[in-house]
């Protein structure tokens, strides 16, 4: 067999003088590759090229993290293989994530289920996430009705399904009327495929168009010139009104 160039031949394994001796016979500091422990990141980076080997592992006490040397020796990456690669989180019962070789408390990055609200108590609930109510809708306590204002009646039709919003602001609404049957939107837009009927509100908001179901035509409160005159008796506020 040929001799190994550059090697120091040994005819046996390295051992102390006596099996009862307690001192070590090698020091990881001088090994090539393998595993070693250092105090600081600076000590890790100071490992000489002659002692580096792709895949070698180094544990750094400074940040309590284990690193693996890249195959081309160009740098280090955090080694998460095995339980030893992830030190214990600082506190039990807290959700953490890893960022920049350190534990990060994630409590401030998400809301718990109990922090979601269905009904708003006012300004104190500012910034909290919401969930839909039992009807699958946003509770009325979260809607500022003062921002809605009536514009005019409107009759949607194919090719002209949306009112002209020129000069209007978000919160403007039009009341659907003069339909001969429920109408399904067919033109491209936010309301495509939805159905409206006479008395519904078409509301223009910051997120686009939406439909609010109406049970009474609010134009009755605005048009007093007879063009939408009351044609039958009805009760209003507990009082019977008639022509």
C-alpha positions in Angstrom: 0.0 0.0 0.0 1.2 3.5 -0.8 1.9 6.0 1.9 -0.4 9.0 2.2 1.3 12.2 1.1 1.6 14.9 3.8 0.6 12.6 6.6 2.4 11.6 9.8 2.2 7.8 10.0 0.8 6.2 13.1 0.8 2.5 13.9 -1.8 2.8 16.6 -4.5 5.0 18.1 -3.7 8.0 20.3 -4.3 7.5 24.0 -3.1 8.8 27.3 -0.3 7.1 29.2 -2.7 5.2 31.5 -6.4 4.3 31.4 -6.9 6.1 34.7 -5.6 9.4 33.3 -8.3 12.1 33.0 -6.6 14.5 30.7 -7.5 14.8 27.0 -5.3 13.6 24.1 -6.7 15.9 21.4 -8.1 19.4 21.1 -11.0 20.1 18.7 -9.4 23.5 18.0 -6.7 21.8 15.9 -9.0 19.4 14.1 -9.9 19.7 10.4 -13.7 19.8 10.0 -15.8 17.8 12.5 -17.5 19.5 15.4 -16.2 22.2 17.7 -17.4 24.7 20.3 -16.4 28.4 20.5 -17.3 31.3 22.6 -18.0 34.0 20.0 -18.9 34.4 16.3 -15.5 36.0 15.8 -13.8 32.8 17.0 -16.0 30.8 14.5 -15.0 33.1 11.7 -11.3 32.8 12.7 -11.1 29.1 11.9 -8.4 28.8 9.4 -9.1 27.5 5.9 -6.8 24.6 6.4 -9.0 23.4 9.3 -12.3 24.1 7.5 -14.3 21.4 5.8 -17.7 21.8 4.2 -20.4 20.5 6.5 -18.5 20.9 9.7 -20.5 22.1 12.7 -19.6 24.8 15.2 -21.7 25.7 18.3 -21.4 29.4 19.4 -22.1 30.2 23.0 -22.5 33.9 22.2 -25.9 33.4 20.5 -26.5 29.8 21.7 -26.7 28.6 18.1 -25.1 25.8 16.0 -23.8 26.6 12.5 -22.9 24.5 9.5 -20.1 25.5 7.1 -21.3 25.6 3.4 -19.8 23.0 1.1 -17.8 25.6 -0.8 -16.5 27.1 2.4 -18.1 30.5 1.5 -20.0 31.0 4.7 -22.1 29.6 7.6 -25.8 28.7 7.9 -27.8 27.9 11.0 -28.0 24.2 11.5 -31.5 23.1 12.7 -31.0 19.4 12.3 -31.8 17.6 15.5 -32.9 19.1 18.7 -29.5 20.4 19.5 -29.9 22.9 16.6 -32.7 24.8 18.3 -32.0 25.9 21.8 -34.7 26.1 24.4 -37.0 29.1 24.0 -36.7 31.7 26.8 -40.2 31.2 28.3 -42.6 28.3 28.3 -46.2 29.0 27.0 -45.1 31.8 24.6 -45.0 31.4 20.9 -41.5 32.2 19.4 -39.9 32.3 16.0 -36.3 32.3 14.8 -34.9 35.5 13.2 -31.3 36.5 12.8 -30.1 33.6 14.9 -32.3 34.7 17.9 -35.6 33.9 19.4 -38.4 36.4 18.6 -41.6 36.7 20.6 -44.4 36.5 18.1 -47.1 37.6 20.5 -47.1 41.1 19.0 -47.4 39.9 15.4 -50.8 38.2 15.6 -54.2 38.4 17.4 -55.5 35.6 19.6 -59.1 34.3 19.1 -60.3 36.2 22.2 -58.9 39.5 20.8 -61.3 39.4 17.8 -64.5 41.3 18.3 -68.0 40.9 17.0 -69.5 44.0 18.5 -67.5 47.3 18.8 -67.3 49.1 22.0 -66.0 52.3 20.4 -62.6 53.9 20.0 -61.1 51.5 22.6 -61.5 48.7 20.0 -59.5 50.6 17.4 -57.1 48.3 15.5 -58.7 45.0 16.7 -59.6 42.3 14.1 -63.3 41.5 13.6 -65.3 38.4 12.9 -68.7 38.2 11.3 -71.8 37.9 13.4 -74.2 35.0 13.5 -75.8 36.2 10.2 -72.4 36.2 8.5 -72.4 40.0 8.4 -70.4 42.9 10.0 -72.2 44.1 13.1 -73.9 47.5 12.7 -71.9 48.8 15.7 -68.9 48.9 13.3 -70.5 51.0 10.6 -70.6 54.7 10.7 -74.0 55.3 9.1 -73.4 59.1 9.1 -71.1 58.6 6.2 -73.9 57.4 3.9 -76.0 59.8 1.9 -78.7 59.4 -0.6 -78.1 60.6 -4.2 -81.0 59.5 -6.5 -83.1 56.6 -7.7 -81.4 54.3 -10.2 -82.5 51.5 -12.5 -79.7 49.2 -13.5 -79.6 47.7 -17.0 -77.2 45.8 -19.1 -74.5 48.1 -20.3 -75.5 50.8 -17.7 -75.5 49.0 -14.4 -73.7 51.5 -12.3 -74.6 55.1 -11.5 -72.4 58.0 -12.4 -70.2 58.8 -9.4 -68.8 62.1 -10.7 -68.7 64.6 -7.9 -69.8 62.0 -5.3 -67.8 60.7 -2.3 -67.6 57.3 -0.8 -70.7 56.5 1.1 -73.1 57.7 -1.6 -76.0 55.4 -2.3 -78.6 55.1 -5.0 -82.0 53.4 -4.5 -83.0 50.8 -7.1 -86.4 51.3 -8.5 -88.6 50.8 -11.7 -87.4 47.2 -12.2 -90.0 44.9 -13.6 -88.3 41.9 -11.9 -85.2 41.1 -9.8 -82.1 42.1 -11.8 -78.9 40.1 -12.0 -75.7 42.1 -12.8 -74.0 40.9 -16.0 -71.4 43.6 -16.7 -67.8 43.3 -15.4 -67.5 44.8 -11.9 -67.8 44.2 -8.2 -71.6 43.3 -8.5 -71.2 40.8 -11.3 -73.6 37.9 -10.6 -75.4 39.6 -7.7 -79.1 40.2 -7.7 -81.0 43.5 -6.8 -84.6 44.3 -6.4 -86.6 47.4 -6.1 -85.9 49.2 -2.8 -82.3 47.9 -2.5 -79.4 50.4 -2.1 -76.4 50.5 -4.4 -73.6 51.8 -2.2 -70.3 53.3 -3.5 -67.5 52.8 -1.0 -63.7 52.9 -0.9 -63.6 49.2 -1.8 -66.0 49.6 -4.7 -69.7 48.8 -5.1 -71.9 46.9 -2.7 -75.6 46.2 -2.2 -77.7 46.8 0.9 -81.1 45.3 1.1 -83.9 47.8 1.6 -87.3 47.2 2.9 -88.6 50.7 2.2 -87.9 53.1 -0.5 -86.2 56.1 1.2 -87.0 58.3 -1.7 -90.4 58.6 -0.1 -88.7 60.8 2.5 -87.1 63.0 -0.1 -89.5 63.4 -3.0 -92.5 65.4 -1.8 -93.5 66.8 -5.2 -96.0 64.0 -5.9 -93.8 62.1 -8.4 -93.6 59.3 -5.8 -96.8 59.8 -4.0 -98.2 57.5 -1.4 -100.8 55.3 -3.2 -102.0 53.2 -0.3 -102.4 53.5 3.5 -99.4 52.4 5.6 -98.2 52.7 9.2 -95.2 54.8 10.0 -93.7 55.0 13.5 -96.8 53.4 14.9 -99.0 56.1 13.4 -101.4 55.4 10.6 -100.9 57.7 7.6 -103.1 58.0 4.6 -103.8 60.4 1.7 
